[in-house]
Structures are given as C-alpha cells and as structure tokens.
Amino acid sequence: MESSIVKKISECYVKPKNEVSESKTPYHLPPLDLIMLSYHYIQDGLLFMKPNSHLNGDNEFSIHSFLESLKQSLSDTLVHFYPLAGQLVVHFDEDQHQCRVFVDCNKGPGARFSHATALDFTVSDILSPNDDIPFVVRSFFDYNEEAVNYEGHSKPLLSVQVTQLIDGVFIACSINHAISDGTSYWHFWNVWSEIHRGSGNNVSISRLPIHNRWFPEGCVLPIPLPFTHPNQFVKKFEPPQLREKMFHFSPESIATLKTKANKESNSSDMISSFQALSALVWRSTVRANDLPHDQVIYNYMFANNRHRLNPPLPQNYFGTCIKGITTKTSAGELLDNNLGWAASLLHQSVVNLTDKVVRDFVKDWLKSPYCYHHTDLHDYNSIAMEHSPRFDMYGNDFGIGKPVAVRNGPGNKAVGVVFAYPGCEGNGSVDFEICLPPHSMKALETHDEFMAAVSLPK
C-alpha cells in the first residue's frame, strides 16, 4: 500500500553531452562482467534534507531547478561514463550453440531520469533508527526485485529516480551489475556530484574512469557463451518474506571487537575491523536462524580484484572486477568457538585470494561459462557480505548539503544478505543493513552479544 503513495511525475532520457568517439565501437564484457548477467542491478540511493533556500541566494528551494541541474550534470558525467548511456546487445547463434553479449554504447534512448513524489513521508520516516526500513523505500527505485542484468538489452543500463519527500529529496541510482561493480558504481556517483558542484565552470575531475577492459590472453571477443536461450542462464528470484533493518556500529564498538578478535585468535593484530565485525554478524545470524549443529554454513564476501591482480589494475578501472570469497564451516563449529576463531577463518579466506586464484577462476570459467544465481547462493545456511564501508558515499554533495543516509533498493535482497555502508558520522563507523526472515530478525534483536555491539547513530 505504501508504494502506491509514490507517484511518478515525469520521465525523460539523458545522453552524453558530447559525442564520444569510443562509443562507436562495441564495448566488450570480460568474464567477471558476464558472470553477473542473472544478478540484479546495483541499487543505492542517498537521502538529503531539503534546504530552506538556495545556497547562493534567498529564493526558496525549487525542485524543478534542482532536477534540471541534475540532468545537465548527468549529461556531462555520461561523457566519461558513456557505456551507461547504451544497452546490451545479445546475439544467439543456434547453429553454433552459443550467444554473445556486449554493450552498444549508442543503442537505446540513453539513461533514464525520472521524478517522483512521496509527499506523505518525511526524512525521519525513512531514517527510522529503531524500526525496519520502510517498504516505501523500494519504490524510490526504478527497477523492481525481478529485474536482472540480462534485461539491459531492452532496459537502460542506468536509471536515476529523484523522489521528493515533505522535507527531503532521495536520489536513487540503478546501474547494471554486468558492467559495474560497487567500486565503479560509487566512482560514478563521486564524479557526478563533483561535476554537479562545479556546473558552469571548467570542472577538473579528480578521478576519470578507465575503460580498458581486463581480458585474459587469447580471449575471442565478444566471448561466446554456450547458450541458445535466456532461460538457460537467466533465473528470476523471489525471496521469502524478509525484514530489513539498519544496525549502526560506532568506531569505539568496532575497535573493541577488533581487539577482542585479535586477542582470542593470537593473530598479532592481523584481523581487520571489518573481519571482526563480519564475524560477529555471521555468528549472530547463524544463532538467530537456529540451525542444526551439523549444518554446513557459508560466508560469502565479494572482494575487489583490482589490486590483487599482477600487474594490478588501476583503482579507476570501470567494470565488474570482484570475486566471491567463500568461507565454509558448520554451525556447531562456528558457535562453539569464539569470535576470534570465526574472524581468523574470514581473514585466511581473504589472504588466500591471490592473483593466481583469480586467474585460475577466470580460466576455468572460460572453459565452461555460467552465471551467478541468487537461488544458488542465498539460503538460511549462508550469509553474504555486500558493498563496503570504504566506498565514498557521504562525500556526494549535490549542492544541498551532505547526505543524511544511504538506503538501497529491492534488488539483491535475500536471506542473510548484509549490505555494508560507512556510518554517516564517519570516523570509521559502519552501518549494516541486514535481511532476515521475521522470526530470525526477532531473535537477532534479542541476542545480547550482538546488540551490545550496536550503537545509536549520532
């Protein structure tokens, strides 16, 4: 019912401001992009307080002027991120029993830009620090939970929705996960906000994206996939009923967890803050799900490969360059041992992700290509750590002040999925959005060890 309160007001499409010569050639997708074709779009949004007046004058804030300035700066930004203005091309060859997928950067009308209103809601309604994330937030995004990356052959690869609240503005971006990972996704946000702040001036962009894609030697482009129909590699996913809730961890709380994990594992401070925090959440959700002691359980962490490859890729490499790190044990072992034991398992899994592991993974994939599916990765016996508190989310200022919160859309949500964000207060604080069935979430909320580490946001 809440979603019906969000009303679409207008919609248009945005192209790069200038013609980009590179956009005339096919934009080929490496293996680590193609493996994501059945996953959902990356969907995150920033919540802003609506200013009482323009920063450069005494006029009342005008949503229409703000929308126009966003569209203009988006057009400028797409000159540098030109693949996002195109669409996927899919060629099936039944005789060869294969298909080929690439990006035509000039196909389609461009990036979608829409304006919506939710004038029954305030910023405080969305923040709800002690409550679940309101269901209405899902309607702040253009795509529903069923839209997968493969549909980028008919849908825009980038969709922006700006939703006006009573006292705030929510800017949401949905970007196709088959051409962008979280690092590239937030790089786009950072450049867009940088260009927007410098609109009307000669903007010097601090970090330009690099579009030279990483392919193993000997790849035939576009890479052939052994499929003759979408249903052979695309699966829709409908998660069970979930509660979605934000939990805040202060710098002091995280430091305490890190010290405890390193002391218990005798690891000489090798365990990172994020590994200690992830271990706490893993143990707590397994306990909340009340799994049998002999149940095999998994922790999936998606790691950036750019710096792990040899030679390393530049941090500004645009594309999907992540690999899942799997840590496996049993529910009994995880709960019978302490926090340090669990954190040391995660630490070792991260250490084991090397250049050779990534290259061997890609080599094996090329021999028998497949796509990741939510149904294969997410269940009561798994937890998936997605996003990263290292991404610069709160530095995205569009001239109306710093964001007051980050929230995500309906995509990529399943039992045990945890989205990691930097805390709004900064200084190393972390916010986790945790997705669990209602009975498991209730158990998590009453778990003493977990809740003792949770803090109220400042």
C-alpha positions as CSV (number, residue, x, y, z in Angstrom):
1,M,0.0,0.0,0.0
2,E,2.9,2.4,0.8
3,S,4.3,2.0,-2.7
4,S,1.2,3.4,-4.2
5,I,1.8,6.7,-2.4
6,V,4.9,7.2,-4.6
7,K,3.7,9.0,-7.7
8,K,5.7,9.3,-10.9
9,I,5.6,12.8,-12.2
10,S,7.9,12.8,-15.2
11,E,10.4,10.8,-17.1
12,C,13.0,11.5,-19.7
13,Y,16.2,10.2,-21.1
14,V,19.7,11.6,-20.9
15,K,22.5,11.2,-23.4
16,P,26.2,12.2,-23.1
17,K,26.5,16.0,-23.7
18,N,29.2,15.5,-26.3
19,E,29.7,12.7,-28.9
20,V,32.2,10.2,-27.6
21,S,34.2,8.6,-30.4
22,E,35.0,5.5,-28.3
23,S,31.2,4.8,-28.1
24,K,31.1,3.9,-31.8
25,T,32.8,0.6,-31.2
26,P,31.4,-2.4,-29.3
27,Y,32.1,-2.3,-25.5
28,H,33.1,-5.9,-24.8
29,L,32.4,-7.6,-21.5
30,P,35.1,-9.6,-19.7
31,P,34.3,-12.9,-17.8
32,L,33.8,-11.2,-14.4
33,D,31.1,-9.0,-16.0
34,L,29.3,-11.8,-18.0
35,I,29.0,-14.0,-14.9
36,M,26.7,-11.3,-13.4
37,L,24.0,-11.4,-16.2
38,S,21.4,-13.1,-14.0
39,Y,22.1,-10.9,-10.9
40,H,20.2,-7.8,-10.1
41,Y,21.1,-4.2,-10.8
42,I,23.1,-2.4,-8.1
43,Q,20.6,-0.1,-6.4
44,D,21.6,2.5,-3.9
45,G,20.2,5.9,-3.0
46,L,21.1,9.0,-1.0
47,L,18.7,10.8,1.3
48,F,19.1,14.6,1.6
49,M,17.4,17.2,3.7
50,K,15.6,19.7,1.6
51,P,17.2,23.1,2.1
52,N,15.1,26.0,3.1
53,S,16.7,28.2,0.5
54,H,19.3,28.1,-2.3
55,L,22.9,28.2,-1.0
56,N,23.6,31.1,-3.4
57,G,20.6,33.2,-2.8
58,D,17.4,33.8,-0.8
59,N,15.0,32.1,-3.1
60,E,13.1,29.1,-1.9
61,F,14.4,25.7,-3.0
62,S,13.0,24.8,-6.4
63,I,12.7,21.1,-7.1
64,H,12.3,21.8,-10.8
65,S,15.6,23.9,-10.9
66,F,17.3,21.1,-9.0
67,L,16.1,18.4,-11.4
68,E,17.3,20.4,-14.4
69,S,20.7,20.9,-12.9
70,L,20.9,17.2,-12.1
71,K,20.0,16.3,-15.7
72,Q,22.6,18.7,-17.1
73,S,25.4,17.4,-14.8
74,L,24.4,13.8,-15.6
75,S,24.7,14.5,-19.3
76,D,28.2,15.9,-18.6
77,T,29.1,12.9,-16.5
78,L,28.0,10.4,-19.2
79,V,30.7,11.8,-21.5
80,H,33.1,10.0,-19.1
81,F,30.9,7.0,-18.3
82,Y,29.5,6.7,-21.8
83,P,28.7,2.9,-21.7
84,L,25.9,3.7,-19.1
85,A,24.0,5.5,-21.9
86,G,23.8,2.4,-24.0
87,Q,22.2,-1.0,-23.8
88,L,23.3,-4.7,-24.1
89,V,23.3,-6.5,-27.4
90,V,22.6,-10.2,-27.4
91,H,23.2,-12.4,-30.4
92,F,22.0,-16.0,-30.3
93,D,23.5,-18.5,-32.7
94,E,21.7,-21.8,-32.6
95,D,23.9,-23.4,-35.2
96,Q,27.0,-22.8,-33.1
97,H,25.0,-23.3,-29.8
98,Q,26.2,-20.0,-28.3
99,C,25.4,-16.4,-27.7
100,R,27.4,-13.3,-27.5
101,V,26.7,-10.3,-25.2
102,F,28.3,-6.8,-25.4
103,V,27.4,-3.2,-24.9
104,D,26.3,-0.9,-27.8
105,C,27.0,2.4,-26.2
106,N,24.7,4.2,-28.7
107,K,21.8,1.7,-28.5
108,G,18.6,2.9,-26.9
109,P,17.4,6.3,-25.7
110,G,20.1,6.9,-23.0
111,A,20.0,6.8,-19.3
112,R,16.5,7.1,-17.7
113,F,15.8,10.1,-15.4
114,S,12.5,10.2,-13.6
115,H,10.9,12.5,-11.0
116,A,8.5,11.1,-8.3
117,T,6.9,12.4,-5.2
118,A,6.2,10.7,-1.8
119,L,4.7,13.7,-0.1
120,D,3.2,11.7,2.8
121,F,6.7,10.9,4.1
122,T,9.4,12.9,5.9
123,V,13.1,12.2,6.2
124,S,12.6,11.0,9.8
125,D,10.1,8.4,8.5
126,I,12.8,7.0,6.2
127,L,15.5,7.0,8.8
128,S,13.6,5.0,11.4
129,P,16.7,4.2,13.5
130,N,14.8,1.8,15.8
131,D,12.5,0.3,13.1
132,D,12.7,-1.7,9.9
133,I,13.4,0.1,6.7
134,P,10.0,1.3,5.4
135,F,8.7,-0.7,2.5
136,V,8.1,2.5,0.6
137,V,11.8,2.9,0.0
138,R,11.7,0.2,-2.6
139,S,9.5,2.5,-4.7
140,F,12.2,5.1,-4.7
141,F,14.0,3.0,-7.3
142,D,13.1,2.4,-10.9
143,Y,13.5,-1.3,-11.1
144,N,11.8,-4.0,-9.0
145,E,13.3,-7.0,-7.4
146,E,12.8,-9.2,-10.5
147,A,14.8,-7.0,-12.9
148,V,18.1,-8.8,-13.8
149,N,21.1,-7.5,-15.6
150,Y,20.4,-9.5,-18.8
151,E,17.4,-7.2,-19.3
152,G,19.8,-4.5,-20.1
153,H,19.2,-5.4,-23.7
154,S,15.9,-3.6,-23.5
155,K,16.2,-1.5,-20.3
156,P,18.6,1.4,-19.7
157,L,21.8,0.4,-18.1
158,L,21.5,3.4,-15.8
159,S,18.3,4.7,-14.3
160,V,18.1,7.7,-11.9
161,Q,14.9,8.4,-9.9
162,V,14.6,11.6,-7.8
163,T,11.8,11.3,-5.2
164,Q,10.6,14.4,-3.4
165,L,9.6,14.0,0.3
166,I,7.9,16.6,2.5
167,D,11.3,17.8,3.8
168,G,13.8,15.9,1.8
169,V,15.0,14.5,-1.5
170,F,16.0,10.9,-2.3
171,I,18.3,10.4,-5.3
172,A,18.4,6.7,-6.4
173,C,20.7,5.1,-9.0
174,S,20.2,1.7,-10.5
175,I,23.2,0.6,-12.6
176,N,23.5,-2.7,-14.5
177,H,25.8,-5.0,-12.4
178,A,27.1,-6.7,-15.6
179,I,29.1,-3.6,-16.4
180,S,29.8,-2.2,-13.0
181,D,30.7,-3.4,-9.5
182,G,30.4,-1.4,-6.3
183,T,33.8,0.4,-6.8
184,S,32.8,1.6,-10.3
185,Y,29.2,2.3,-9.1
186,W,30.3,4.7,-6.4
187,H,33.0,6.2,-8.7
188,F,30.2,7.2,-11.0
189,W,28.3,8.9,-8.1
190,N,31.5,10.7,-7.0
191,V,32.2,12.1,-10.4
192,W,28.6,13.1,-11.0
193,S,28.4,15.0,-7.7
194,E,31.8,16.6,-8.4
195,I,30.7,17.8,-11.9
196,H,27.3,19.0,-10.4
197,R,29.0,21.1,-7.8
198,G,31.2,22.7,-10.5
199,S,28.4,23.2,-13.0
200,G,29.0,26.3,-15.1
201,N,32.8,26.2,-14.5
202,N,35.6,24.3,-16.1
203,V,35.4,21.3,-13.9
204,S,38.7,19.4,-13.3
205,I,37.6,15.8,-12.5
206,S,39.9,14.2,-9.9
207,R,39.5,10.6,-11.0
208,L,38.5,9.7,-14.5
209,P,37.2,6.2,-15.2
210,I,39.5,3.8,-17.2
211,H,37.6,1.8,-19.8
212,N,40.4,-0.6,-21.0
213,R,38.8,-3.9,-20.0
214,W,40.8,-6.7,-18.5
215,F,40.7,-9.9,-20.5
216,P,42.9,-13.0,-20.2
217,E,45.2,-13.6,-23.1
218,G,43.7,-15.4,-26.1
219,C,40.0,-14.3,-25.5
220,V,37.8,-14.2,-28.6
221,L,35.7,-11.1,-28.4
222,P,32.9,-10.9,-27.7
223,I,33.3,-14.0,-25.5
224,P,30.9,-16.8,-26.6
225,L,28.5,-18.2,-24.0
226,P,27.2,-21.8,-24.5
227,F,23.5,-20.8,-24.5
228,T,20.8,-20.6,-27.2
229,H,18.0,-19.2,-25.0
230,P,17.9,-16.9,-22.0
231,N,16.2,-19.5,-19.8
232,Q,19.4,-21.5,-19.9
233,F,21.3,-18.8,-17.9
234,V,18.8,-16.3,-16.6
235,K,16.8,-17.2,-13.4
236,K,14.3,-15.0,-11.7
237,F,14.5,-14.9,-7.9
238,E,11.7,-14.3,-5.4
239,P,13.0,-14.1,-1.8
240,P,10.8,-15.2,1.1
241,Q,9.3,-12.6,3.4
242,L,12.1,-10.5,4.9
243,R,12.6,-7.9,7.4
244,E,15.3,-5.3,6.5
245,K,16.9,-3.3,9.3
246,M,19.9,-1.0,9.7
247,F,22.3,-1.6,12.6
248,H,24.9,1.1,13.5
249,F,28.3,0.3,14.9
250,S,30.4,3.1,16.3
251,P,34.2,3.4,15.9
252,E,34.6,2.6,19.6
253,S,32.4,-0.5,19.4
254,I,34.3,-1.7,16.3
255,A,37.7,-1.1,17.9
256,T,36.6,-3.2,20.9
257,L,35.5,-6.1,18.6
258,K,38.8,-5.9,16.7
259,T,40.9,-6.0,19.8
260,K,38.8,-9.0,21.1
261,A,39.1,-10.9,17.9
262,N,42.8,-10.4,17.6
263,K,43.4,-11.4,21.3
264,E,41.2,-14.5,21.0
265,S,43.0,-15.7,17.8
266,N,46.5,-14.7,18.9
267,S,46.9,-13.1,15.4
268,S,49.1,-10.1,16.3
269,D,46.6,-7.6,15.1
270,M,46.2,-9.2,11.6
271,I,42.4,-9.3,11.8
272,S,40.9,-6.2,10.4
273,S,38.0,-4.2,11.9
274,F,35.7,-5.3,9.1
275,Q,36.6,-9.0,9.5
276,A,35.9,-8.8,13.3
277,L,32.6,-7.1,12.6
278,S,31.7,-9.6,9.9
279,A,32.5,-12.5,12.2
280,L,30.1,-11.1,14.8
281,V,27.3,-10.8,12.3
282,W,28.0,-14.2,10.9
283,R,27.8,-15.9,14.3
284,S,24.8,-13.9,15.4
285,T,22.7,-14.6,12.3
286,V,23.6,-18.4,12.4
287,R,22.3,-18.4,16.0
288,A,19.3,-16.4,15.1
289,N,18.4,-18.8,12.3
290,D,18.6,-21.7,14.8
291,L,20.5,-24.0,12.5
292,P,21.4,-27.6,13.5
293,H,25.0,-28.0,14.7
294,D,25.9,-30.3,11.8
295,Q,24.5,-27.8,9.2
296,V,27.2,-26.8,6.7
297,I,27.2,-23.0,6.5
298,Y,28.9,-20.4,4.2
299,N,30.1,-16.9,4.4
300,Y,30.4,-15.1,1.0
301,M,32.4,-11.9,0.8
302,F,32.7,-10.1,-2.5
303,A,36.2,-8.8,-2.9
304,N,37.8,-6.2,-5.2
305,N,40.3,-7.9,-7.5
306,R,41.9,-4.7,-8.9
307,H,44.8,-4.6,-6.5
308,R,45.1,-8.4,-6.3
309,L,46.0,-9.0,-9.9
310,N,49.6,-8.9,-11.0
311,P,50.2,-6.4,-12.6
312,P,47.3,-4.7,-10.7
313,L,44.5,-2.9,-12.4
314,P,44.1,0.8,-11.6
315,Q,41.5,1.6,-8.9
316,N,39.6,3.7,-11.5
317,Y,39.1,0.6,-13.8
318,F,35.5,0.7,-14.8
319,G,33.7,-2.6,-14.8
320,T,32.9,-5.6,-12.6
321,C,36.1,-6.8,-11.1
322,I,35.1,-8.7,-8.0
323,K,35.2,-12.4,-6.9
324,G,33.3,-14.1,-4.2
325,I,35.3,-15.4,-1.2
326,T,33.7,-18.4,0.3
327,T,34.4,-19.4,3.9
328,K,32.9,-22.8,4.9
329,T,32.4,-24.4,8.3
330,S,29.5,-25.9,10.3
331,A,27.0,-24.1,12.5
332,G,28.3,-26.1,15.6
333,E,31.9,-25.2,15.0
334,L,31.1,-21.5,14.4
335,L,29.1,-21.2,17.6
336,D,31.2,-23.5,19.8
337,N,34.3,-21.4,19.1
338,N,34.8,-17.7,19.9
339,L,34.7,-14.5,17.8
340,G,38.4,-14.7,17.2
341,W,38.2,-18.1,15.7
342,A,35.5,-17.0,13.3
343,A,37.3,-13.8,12.3
344,S,40.5,-15.8,11.7
345,L,38.6,-18.0,9.2
346,L,37.5,-14.9,7.3
347,H,41.0,-13.4,7.5
348,Q,42.6,-16.5,6.0
349,S,40.0,-16.6,3.2
350,V,40.9,-13.0,2.3
351,V,44.6,-13.8,2.4
352,N,44.0,-16.8,0.1
353,L,42.5,-14.6,-2.7
354,T,45.6,-14.1,-4.8
355,D,46.4,-13.2,-8.5
356,K,46.7,-16.9,-9.2
357,V,43.3,-17.8,-7.6
358,V,41.6,-15.0,-9.7
359,R,43.3,-16.0,-12.9
360,D,42.6,-19.8,-12.4
361,F,38.9,-19.0,-11.6
362,V,38.6,-17.0,-14.9
363,K,40.5,-19.7,-16.8
364,D,38.1,-22.4,-15.5
365,W,35.1,-20.2,-16.2
366,L,36.1,-19.7,-19.9
367,K,36.1,-23.5,-20.3
368,S,32.6,-23.7,-19.0
369,P,30.8,-20.3,-18.7
370,Y,27.9,-19.9,-16.3
371,C,26.1,-17.1,-14.4
372,Y,25.7,-16.5,-10.7
373,H,22.1,-17.1,-9.5
374,H,20.6,-15.8,-6.2
375,T,18.9,-19.2,-5.7
376,D,22.2,-21.0,-5.6
377,L,23.9,-18.6,-3.2
378,H,21.4,-17.5,-0.7
379,D,19.6,-19.6,1.9
380,Y,19.3,-19.9,5.7
381,N,22.8,-21.6,5.7
382,S,24.6,-18.6,4.2
383,I,25.4,-15.0,4.8
384,A,26.6,-12.7,2.0
385,M,28.5,-9.5,2.8
386,E,27.9,-7.0,0.0
387,H,29.1,-3.4,-0.6
388,S,31.9,-1.9,1.5
389,P,32.2,0.8,4.2
390,R,35.3,2.0,2.2
391,F,33.1,3.5,-0.6
392,D,32.8,7.2,-0.5
393,M,29.0,7.6,-0.2
394,Y,28.6,10.6,2.1
395,G,31.0,12.7,0.0
396,N,28.4,13.1,-2.7
397,D,27.2,16.6,-2.3
398,F,24.8,17.9,-5.0
399,G,24.7,21.5,-3.6
400,I,22.0,20.8,-1.0
401,G,24.3,19.5,1.7
402,K,25.7,16.2,2.8
403,P,23.5,13.1,2.6
404,V,21.9,12.0,5.9
405,A,21.6,8.4,5.0
406,V,22.2,5.7,2.4
407,R,19.4,3.2,1.5
408,N,19.2,0.5,-1.1
409,G,16.5,-0.8,-3.5
410,P,14.7,-4.1,-3.8
411,G,17.4,-5.8,-5.8
412,N,19.9,-8.4,-4.5
413,K,18.0,-9.0,-1.2
414,A,17.7,-12.5,0.2
415,V,18.0,-14.3,3.5
416,G,21.3,-13.5,5.1
417,V,22.3,-10.7,2.8
418,V,24.2,-7.9,4.6
419,F,24.9,-4.5,3.0
420,A,27.8,-2.7,4.5
421,Y,28.0,1.1,4.4
422,P,30.1,3.8,6.1
423,G,28.3,5.4,9.0
424,C,27.0,8.9,8.5
425,E,29.1,10.2,11.3
426,G,32.3,9.0,9.7
427,N,35.5,8.2,11.7
428,G,35.3,4.5,10.9
429,S,31.7,3.9,11.9
430,V,29.8,1.3,9.9
431,D,26.1,0.7,9.1
432,F,24.9,-2.8,8.2
433,E,21.6,-3.4,6.6
434,I,20.7,-7.0,7.5
435,C,18.0,-9.0,5.7
436,L,16.4,-11.9,7.6
437,P,13.1,-13.6,7.9
438,P,10.8,-12.1,10.6
439,H,11.5,-14.8,13.2
440,S,15.2,-14.7,12.7
441,M,15.3,-10.9,12.9
442,K,13.4,-11.0,16.2
443,A,15.9,-13.5,17.6
444,L,18.8,-11.2,16.4
445,E,17.3,-8.2,18.1
446,T,17.3,-10.0,21.4
447,H,20.8,-11.5,21.1
448,D,22.8,-9.9,23.9
449,E,26.3,-10.2,22.3
450,F,25.2,-8.7,19.0
451,M,23.1,-5.9,20.5
452,A,25.8,-5.0,22.9
453,A,27.9,-4.0,19.9
454,V,25.2,-2.0,18.2
455,S,25.1,1.8,18.9
456,L,22.6,4.5,18.2
457,P,23.7,6.7,15.3
458,K,24.8,10.2,16.3
